[in-house]
Amino acid sequence: MSEIKSHEFEAFRQKSVRFYRIFLIYGPDKGLVSERAREIAEATGVKLDDPFSLVRMDLGDLQSGPGRVLDEVNAYGLFGGEKLIWIRGAANEKALVDALQIVAEKPPEGAYLVIEAGDLKKGASLRKVGEPSRTIAVIPCYADDARTLNALIDAELSSSQLRITPAARQLLLDSLGGDRIASRNEIRKLVLYCLGQSVIDEEHVTGIIGDASAVSTDDAVDAVLNGDPDALLHATQKISASKTSIFLVLQSCLRQFQQLDVMRTEMDEKRLQPAQVLQTMARHVHFRRKPLLETALRNWTSDALAREASRIQTTILLSRQRAVLEDSLALQTLLSTTLQSQRRNRR
């Protein structure tokens, strides 16, 4: 089994990529999956700006069966040299699974295969092929923890020779997580805002990212889980009036759905009741919110929670890429998720 843990990735990228030809990168953090797939692609040494060396594929290219992947992997480059086949948006397509099984038995000598997948559950077909294989480097990508986020902050600030106070760092940490690209963009936005300064303080963080303490996002998240669109609109109006970024609501909602997904998976695997799972996995949740979470665990399946988390995460990424549409994108997704909850709560 060649699974690369989060804390092992940097050393793997620098020293061990050349020992593998096949890479399976997956996880709920789409930004981190995308970032690590690019880092692996760059580490192979293949010229990414050369259309004869790099072959990009998506789900539409897999509809004809495993033959397309196998043909690309085994074909020689038009002008010689090594090739990189980069497949994005993979899930558990049978054509890709079949192709991966064949390629894993005899890895290509003149090509690299990078598979960029979404949140693959334990037992998913791609993981079943990749995890036992010694020829495939499997790289899971989960939401950044505090240690990783601190390292990300340090890396971005050091390149601009900026320092940050402990209080400002904690405030920044509370506003990050869920998606690596979104987190990195927020830090870079803060760095740009503070150019010419030597130290970043709390006022800087509040000024550019928004202060979540002024208006709690819990009301908005609870409205989503309750399936109450009126309460959601009321909460978002209060947040908007306080000049707090609606990005924080999306982020809180993402974390809540990811947490529920983990709990629901625990329920299904161990055949537990919602109250039992909450007792062990939600000890720090306020007691007033526990009945709401218990209802959500009863009404949402694990697959549905994962899909909704993925949709929210996609909106977070789009809102970072198209800042001018942030409010409308966020509100549209939050209302859609609220209506989903409403339908499930009525069953």
Contacts in CASP RR format, 6 or more apart in sequence:
PFRMAT RR
TARGET T0000
AUTHOR 0000-0000-0000
METHOD contacts of the structure
MODEL  1
MSEIKSHEFEAFRQKSVRFYRIFLIYGPDKGLVSERAREIAEATGVKLDD
PFSLVRMDLGDLQSGPGRVLDEVNAYGLFGGEKLIWIRGAANEKALVDAL
QIVAEKPPEGAYLVIEAGDLKKGASLRKVGEPSRTIAVIPCYADDARTLN
ALIDAELSSSQLRITPAARQLLLDSLGGDRIASRNEIRKLVLYCLGQSVI
DEEHVTGIIGDASAVSTDDAVDAVLNGDPDALLHATQKISASKTSIFLVL
QSCLRQFQQLDVMRTEMDEKRLQPAQVLQTMARHVHFRRKPLLETALRNW
TSDALAREASRIQTTILLSRQRAVLEDSLALQTLLSTTLQSQRRNRR
1 131 0 8 1.000
1 132 0 8 1.000
1 133 0 8 1.000
1 134 0 8 1.000
1 138 0 8 1.000
2 20 0 8 1.000
2 133 0 8 1.000
2 134 0 8 1.000
2 135 0 8 1.000
2 136 0 8 1.000
2 137 0 8 1.000
2 138 0 8 1.000
3 131 0 8 1.000
3 138 0 8 1.000
3 139 0 8 1.000
3 140 0 8 1.000
4 12 0 8 1.000
4 137 0 8 1.000
4 138 0 8 1.000
4 139 0 8 1.000
4 140 0 8 1.000
5 140 0 8 1.000
6 140 0 8 1.000
6 141 0 8 1.000
6 142 0 8 1.000
6 148 0 8 1.000
9 36 0 8 1.000
9 139 0 8 1.000
12 137 0 8 1.000
13 39 0 8 1.000
13 40 0 8 1.000
13 43 0 8 1.000
14 43 0 8 1.000
16 137 0 8 1.000
17 40 0 8 1.000
17 43 0 8 1.000
17 44 0 8 1.000
17 137 0 8 1.000
18 44 0 8 1.000
20 107 0 8 1.000
20 135 0 8 1.000
20 136 0 8 1.000
20 137 0 8 1.000
21 107 0 8 1.000
21 108 0 8 1.000
21 109 0 8 1.000
21 110 0 8 1.000
21 111 0 8 1.000
21 112 0 8 1.000
21 113 0 8 1.000
21 135 0 8 1.000
22 100 0 8 1.000
22 103 0 8 1.000
22 104 0 8 1.000
22 107 0 8 1.000
22 112 0 8 1.000
22 113 0 8 1.000
22 115 0 8 1.000
22 133 0 8 1.000
22 135 0 8 1.000
22 136 0 8 1.000
22 137 0 8 1.000
23 37 0 8 1.000
23 40 0 8 1.000
23 112 0 8 1.000
23 113 0 8 1.000
23 114 0 8 1.000
23 115 0 8 1.000
23 136 0 8 1.000
23 137 0 8 1.000
23 139 0 8 1.000
24 100 0 8 1.000
24 115 0 8 1.000
24 117 0 8 1.000
24 126 0 8 1.000
24 127 0 8 1.000
24 130 0 8 1.000
24 136 0 8 1.000
24 137 0 8 1.000
24 138 0 8 1.000
24 139 0 8 1.000
25 33 0 8 1.000
25 36 0 8 1.000
25 37 0 8 1.000
25 40 0 8 1.000
25 114 0 8 1.000
25 115 0 8 1.000
25 116 0 8 1.000
25 117 0 8 1.000
25 139 0 8 1.000
25 141 0 8 1.000
26 33 0 8 1.000
26 90 0 8 1.000
26 115 0 8 1.000
26 116 0 8 1.000
26 117 0 8 1.000
26 118 0 8 1.000
26 119 0 8 1.000
26 120 0 8 1.000
26 126 0 8 1.000
26 127 0 8 1.000
26 138 0 8 1.000
26 139 0 8 1.000
26 140 0 8 1.000
26 141 0 8 1.000
27 33 0 8 1.000
27 117 0 8 1.000
27 118 0 8 1.000
27 119 0 8 1.000
27 120 0 8 1.000
27 140 0 8 1.000
27 141 0 8 1.000
27 142 0 8 1.000
28 118 0 8 1.000
28 119 0 8 1.000
28 141 0 8 1.000
28 142 0 8 1.000
28 143 0 8 1.000
28 258 0 8 1.000
28 306 0 8 1.000
28 309 0 8 1.000
28 310 0 8 1.000
28 313 0 8 1.000
29 141 0 8 1.000
29 142 0 8 1.000
29 143 0 8 1.000
29 144 0 8 1.000
29 178 0 8 1.000
29 179 0 8 1.000
29 180 0 8 1.000
29 313 0 8 1.000
30 118 0 8 1.000
30 179 0 8 1.000
30 181 0 8 1.000
30 310 0 8 1.000
30 313 0 8 1.000
30 314 0 8 1.000
30 317 0 8 1.000
31 141 0 8 1.000
31 179 0 8 1.000
31 180 0 8 1.000
31 181 0 8 1.000
31 182 0 8 1.000
31 317 0 8 1.000
32 141 0 8 1.000
32 142 0 8 1.000
32 143 0 8 1.000
32 144 0 8 1.000
32 179 0 8 1.000
32 180 0 8 1.000
32 181 0 8 1.000
33 116 0 8 1.000
33 117 0 8 1.000
33 118 0 8 1.000
33 141 0 8 1.000
34 116 0 8 1.000
34 180 0 8 1.000
34 181 0 8 1.000
35 180 0 8 1.000
35 181 0 8 1.000
35 184 0 8 1.000
36 139 0 8 1.000
36 141 0 8 1.000
37 86 0 8 1.000
37 88 0 8 1.000
37 114 0 8 1.000
37 116 0 8 1.000
40 114 0 8 1.000
40 139 0 8 1.000
41 48 0 8 1.000
41 54 0 8 1.000
41 84 0 8 1.000
41 86 0 8 1.000
41 112 0 8 1.000
41 114 0 8 1.000
42 48 0 8 1.000
44 82 0 8 1.000
44 84 0 8 1.000
44 112 0 8 1.000
45 82 0 8 1.000
46 53 0 8 1.000
46 54 0 8 1.000
46 82 0 8 1.000
46 83 0 8 1.000
46 84 0 8 1.000
46 112 0 8 1.000
47 53 0 8 1.000
47 54 0 8 1.000
48 54 0 8 1.000
48 84 0 8 1.000
52 77 0 8 1.000
52 78 0 8 1.000
52 79 0 8 1.000
53 77 0 8 1.000
53 81 0 8 1.000
53 82 0 8 1.000
53 83 0 8 1.000
53 84 0 8 1.000
54 83 0 8 1.000
54 84 0 8 1.000
54 86 0 8 1.000
55 72 0 8 1.000
55 83 0 8 1.000
55 84 0 8 1.000
55 85 0 8 1.000
55 86 0 8 1.000
56 86 0 8 1.000
56 88 0 8 1.000
57 68 0 8 1.000
57 69 0 8 1.000
57 72 0 8 1.000
57 85 0 8 1.000
57 86 0 8 1.000
57 87 0 8 1.000
57 88 0 8 1.000
58 87 0 8 1.000
58 88 0 8 1.000
58 89 0 8 1.000
59 89 0 8 1.000
59 90 0 8 1.000
59 91 0 8 1.000
59 93 0 8 1.000
61 68 0 8 1.000
61 87 0 8 1.000
62 68 0 8 1.000
62 69 0 8 1.000
62 87 0 8 1.000
62 93 0 8 1.000
62 95 0 8 1.000
62 96 0 8 1.000
63 95 0 8 1.000
64 95 0 8 1.000
65 94 0 8 1.000
65 95 0 8 1.000
65 98 0 8 1.000
65 99 0 8 1.000
66 95 0 8 1.000
66 96 0 8 1.000
66 98 0 8 1.000
66 99 0 8 1.000
66 102 0 8 1.000
67 95 0 8 1.000
67 99 0 8 1.000
68 95 0 8 1.000
69 85 0 8 1.000
69 87 0 8 1.000
69 95 0 8 1.000
69 96 0 8 1.000
69 99 0 8 1.000
69 100 0 8 1.000
69 103 0 8 1.000
69 113 0 8 1.000
70 99 0 8 1.000
70 102 0 8 1.000
70 103 0 8 1.000
72 83 0 8 1.000
72 85 0 8 1.000
72 111 0 8 1.000
73 85 0 8 1.000
73 99 0 8 1.000
73 103 0 8 1.000
73 108 0 8 1.000
73 111 0 8 1.000
73 113 0 8 1.000
74 108 0 8 1.000
74 111 0 8 1.000
75 83 0 8 1.000
75 111 0 8 1.000
76 110 0 8 1.000
77 83 0 8 1.000
81 110 0 8 1.000
82 110 0 8 1.000
82 111 0 8 1.000
82 112 0 8 1.000
83 110 0 8 1.000
83 111 0 8 1.000
83 112 0 8 1.000
84 111 0 8 1.000
84 112 0 8 1.000
84 114 0 8 1.000
85 111 0 8 1.000
85 112 0 8 1.000
85 113 0 8 1.000
85 114 0 8 1.000
86 114 0 8 1.000
86 116 0 8 1.000
87 96 0 8 1.000
87 113 0 8 1.000
87 114 0 8 1.000
87 115 0 8 1.000
87 116 0 8 1.000
88 116 0 8 1.000
89 116 0 8 1.000
89 117 0 8 1.000
89 118 0 8 1.000
90 96 0 8 1.000
90 115 0 8 1.000
90 116 0 8 1.000
90 117 0 8 1.000
90 118 0 8 1.000
90 126 0 8 1.000
91 117 0 8 1.000
91 118 0 8 1.000
91 120 0 8 1.000
91 126 0 8 1.000
92 120 0 8 1.000
92 124 0 8 1.000
92 125 0 8 1.000
92 126 0 8 1.000
94 125 0 8 1.000
96 115 0 8 1.000
96 126 0 8 1.000
97 125 0 8 1.000
97 126 0 8 1.000
97 129 0 8 1.000
100 115 0 8 1.000
100 126 0 8 1.000
100 129 0 8 1.000
100 130 0 8 1.000
100 136 0 8 1.000
101 129 0 8 1.000
103 113 0 8 1.000
104 129 0 8 1.000
104 130 0 8 1.000
104 133 0 8 1.000
104 135 0 8 1.000
104 136 0 8 1.000
105 135 0 8 1.000
107 135 0 8 1.000
115 126 0 8 1.000
117 126 0 8 1.000
118 310 0 8 1.000
119 306 0 8 1.000
119 309 0 8 1.000
119 310 0 8 1.000
120 126 0 8 1.000
120 127 0 8 1.000
121 127 0 8 1.000
121 265 0 8 1.000
121 302 0 8 1.000
121 306 0 8 1.000
122 265 0 8 1.000
127 138 0 8 1.000
129 136 0 8 1.000
130 136 0 8 1.000
130 138 0 8 1.000
131 138 0 8 1.000
141 180 0 8 1.000
143 177 0 8 1.000
143 178 0 8 1.000
143 179 0 8 1.000
143 255 0 8 1.000
143 258 0 8 1.000
144 152 0 8 1.000
144 176 0 8 1.000
144 177 0 8 1.000
144 178 0 8 1.000
144 180 0 8 1.000
144 183 0 8 1.000
146 173 0 8 1.000
149 173 0 8 1.000
149 176 0 8 1.000
149 177 0 8 1.000
149 183 0 8 1.000
150 169 0 8 1.000
150 173 0 8 1.000
152 176 0 8 1.000
152 180 0 8 1.000
152 183 0 8 1.000
152 184 0 8 1.000
152 187 0 8 1.000
153 164 0 8 1.000
153 169 0 8 1.000
153 172 0 8 1.000
153 173 0 8 1.000
153 187 0 8 1.000
156 184 0 8 1.000
156 187 0 8 1.000
156 188 0 8 1.000
156 191 0 8 1.000
157 163 0 8 1.000
157 164 0 8 1.000
157 187 0 8 1.000
157 191 0 8 1.000
157 200 0 8 1.000
160 191 0 8 1.000
160 195 0 8 1.000
162 191 0 8 1.000
162 194 0 8 1.000
162 197 0 8 1.000
162 198 0 8 1.000
162 199 0 8 1.000
162 200 0 8 1.000
163 198 0 8 1.000
163 199 0 8 1.000
163 200 0 8 1.000
164 172 0 8 1.000
164 199 0 8 1.000
164 200 0 8 1.000
164 201 0 8 1.000
165 199 0 8 1.000
165 200 0 8 1.000
165 201 0 8 1.000
165 202 0 8 1.000
167 201 0 8 1.000
167 202 0 8 1.000
168 200 0 8 1.000
168 201 0 8 1.000
168 202 0 8 1.000
168 204 0 8 1.000
168 205 0 8 1.000
171 202 0 8 1.000
171 205 0 8 1.000
171 206 0 8 1.000
171 211 0 8 1.000
172 186 0 8 1.000
172 187 0 8 1.000
172 190 0 8 1.000
172 205 0 8 1.000
172 209 0 8 1.000
174 212 0 8 1.000
175 186 0 8 1.000
175 205 0 8 1.000
175 209 0 8 1.000
175 210 0 8 1.000
175 212 0 8 1.000
175 248 0 8 1.000
175 251 0 8 1.000
176 183 0 8 1.000
176 186 0 8 1.000
176 187 0 8 1.000
177 183 0 8 1.000
177 251 0 8 1.000
177 255 0 8 1.000
178 251 0 8 1.000
178 254 0 8 1.000
178 255 0 8 1.000
178 258 0 8 1.000
178 313 0 8 1.000
178 316 0 8 1.000
179 254 0 8 1.000
179 313 0 8 1.000
179 316 0 8 1.000
179 317 0 8 1.000
181 317 0 8 1.000
181 320 0 8 1.000
182 247 0 8 1.000
182 251 0 8 1.000
182 316 0 8 1.000
182 317 0 8 1.000
182 319 0 8 1.000
182 320 0 8 1.000
185 320 0 8 1.000
186 209 0 8 1.000
186 320 0 8 1.000
189 208 0 8 1.000
189 209 0 8 1.000
190 200 0 8 1.000
190 204 0 8 1.000
190 205 0 8 1.000
190 208 0 8 1.000
190 209 0 8 1.000
193 204 0 8 1.000
193 207 0 8 1.000
193 208 0 8 1.000
194 200 0 8 1.000
194 204 0 8 1.000
197 204 0 8 1.000
209 245 0 8 1.000
210 243 0 8 1.000
210 244 0 8 1.000
210 245 0 8 1.000
210 248 0 8 1.000
211 242 0 8 1.000
211 244 0 8 1.000
212 244 0 8 1.000
212 248 0 8 1.000
214 242 0 8 1.000
214 244 0 8 1.000
215 238 0 8 1.000
215 239 0 8 1.000
215 242 0 8 1.000
215 244 0 8 1.000
217 239 0 8 1.000
217 248 0 8 1.000
217 249 0 8 1.000
217 252 0 8 1.000
217 253 0 8 1.000
218 252 0 8 1.000
218 289 0 8 1.000
219 231 0 8 1.000
219 235 0 8 1.000
219 238 0 8 1.000
220 232 0 8 1.000
220 235 0 8 1.000
220 236 0 8 1.000
220 239 0 8 1.000
220 249 0 8 1.000
220 252 0 8 1.000
220 253 0 8 1.000
220 334 0 8 1.000
221 249 0 8 1.000
221 252 0 8 1.000
221 253 0 8 1.000
221 256 0 8 1.000
222 231 0 8 1.000
222 289 0 8 1.000
222 292 0 8 1.000
223 229 0 8 1.000
223 231 0 8 1.000
223 232 0 8 1.000
223 234 0 8 1.000
223 235 0 8 1.000
223 338 0 8 1.000
224 232 0 8 1.000
224 253 0 8 1.000
224 334 0 8 1.000
224 337 0 8 1.000
224 338 0 8 1.000
224 341 0 8 1.000
225 256 0 8 1.000
225 292 0 8 1.000
225 293 0 8 1.000
225 295 0 8 1.000
225 296 0 8 1.000
225 341 0 8 1.000
226 292 0 8 1.000
226 341 0 8 1.000
226 345 0 8 1.000
227 338 0 8 1.000
227 339 0 8 1.000
227 341 0 8 1.000
227 342 0 8 1.000
227 345 0 8 1.000
228 338 0 8 1.000
228 342 0 8 1.000
229 335 0 8 1.000
229 338 0 8 1.000
229 339 0 8 1.000
229 342 0 8 1.000
232 334 0 8 1.000
232 335 0 8 1.000
232 338 0 8 1.000
235 249 0 8 1.000
236 246 0 8 1.000
236 249 0 8 1.000
236 331 0 8 1.000
236 334 0 8 1.000
239 246 0 8 1.000
239 248 0 8 1.000
239 249 0 8 1.000
240 246 0 8 1.000
240 327 0 8 1.000
245 326 0 8 1.000
246 326 0 8 1.000
246 327 0 8 1.000
246 330 0 8 1.000
246 331 0 8 1.000
247 316 0 8 1.000
247 319 0 8 1.000
247 320 0 8 1.000
247 326 0 8 1.000
247 330 0 8 1.000
249 330 0 8 1.000
249 334 0 8 1.000
250 312 0 8 1.000
250 315 0 8 1.000
250 316 0 8 1.000
250 319 0 8 1.000
250 330 0 8 1.000
250 333 0 8 1.000
250 334 0 8 1.000
251 316 0 8 1.000
253 312 0 8 1.000
253 334 0 8 1.000
253 337 0 8 1.000
254 309 0 8 1.000
254 312 0 8 1.000
254 313 0 8 1.000
254 316 0 8 1.000
257 305 0 8 1.000
257 308 0 8 1.000
257 309 0 8 1.000
257 312 0 8 1.000
258 309 0 8 1.000
259 282 0 8 1.000
260 293 0 8 1.000
260 296 0 8 1.000
260 297 0 8 1.000
260 300 0 8 1.000
260 305 0 8 1.000
261 302 0 8 1.000
261 305 0 8 1.000
261 306 0 8 1.000
261 309 0 8 1.000
262 281 0 8 1.000
263 274 0 8 1.000
263 277 0 8 1.000
263 278 0 8 1.000
263 281 0 8 1.000
263 282 0 8 1.000
263 293 0 8 1.000
263 297 0 8 1.000
264 297 0 8 1.000
264 300 0 8 1.000
264 301 0 8 1.000
264 302 0 8 1.000
264 305 0 8 1.000
265 302 0 8 1.000
266 272 0 8 1.000
266 277 0 8 1.000
266 281 0 8 1.000
267 273 0 8 1.000
267 274 0 8 1.000
267 277 0 8 1.000
267 297 0 8 1.000
268 302 0 8 1.000
274 293 0 8 1.000
274 294 0 8 1.000
274 297 0 8 1.000
274 298 0 8 1.000
275 294 0 8 1.000
277 297 0 8 1.000
278 285 0 8 1.000
278 290 0 8 1.000
278 293 0 8 1.000
278 294 0 8 1.000
278 297 0 8 1.000
282 290 0 8 1.000
282 293 0 8 1.000
285 293 0 8 1.000
295 345 0 8 1.000
296 341 0 8 1.000
299 341 0 8 1.000
299 344 0 8 1.000
299 345 0 8 1.000
299 347 0 8 1.000
300 308 0 8 1.000
300 341 0 8 1.000
300 344 0 8 1.000
304 340 0 8 1.000
304 344 0 8 1.000
308 337 0 8 1.000
308 340 0 8 1.000
311 333 0 8 1.000
311 336 0 8 1.000
311 337 0 8 1.000
312 333 0 8 1.000
312 337 0 8 1.000
315 329 0 8 1.000
315 330 0 8 1.000
315 332 0 8 1.000
315 333 0 8 1.000
318 325 0 8 1.000
318 329 0 8 1.000
319 325 0 8 1.000
319 326 0 8 1.000
319 329 0 8 1.000
319 330 0 8 1.000
322 329 0 8 1.000
END
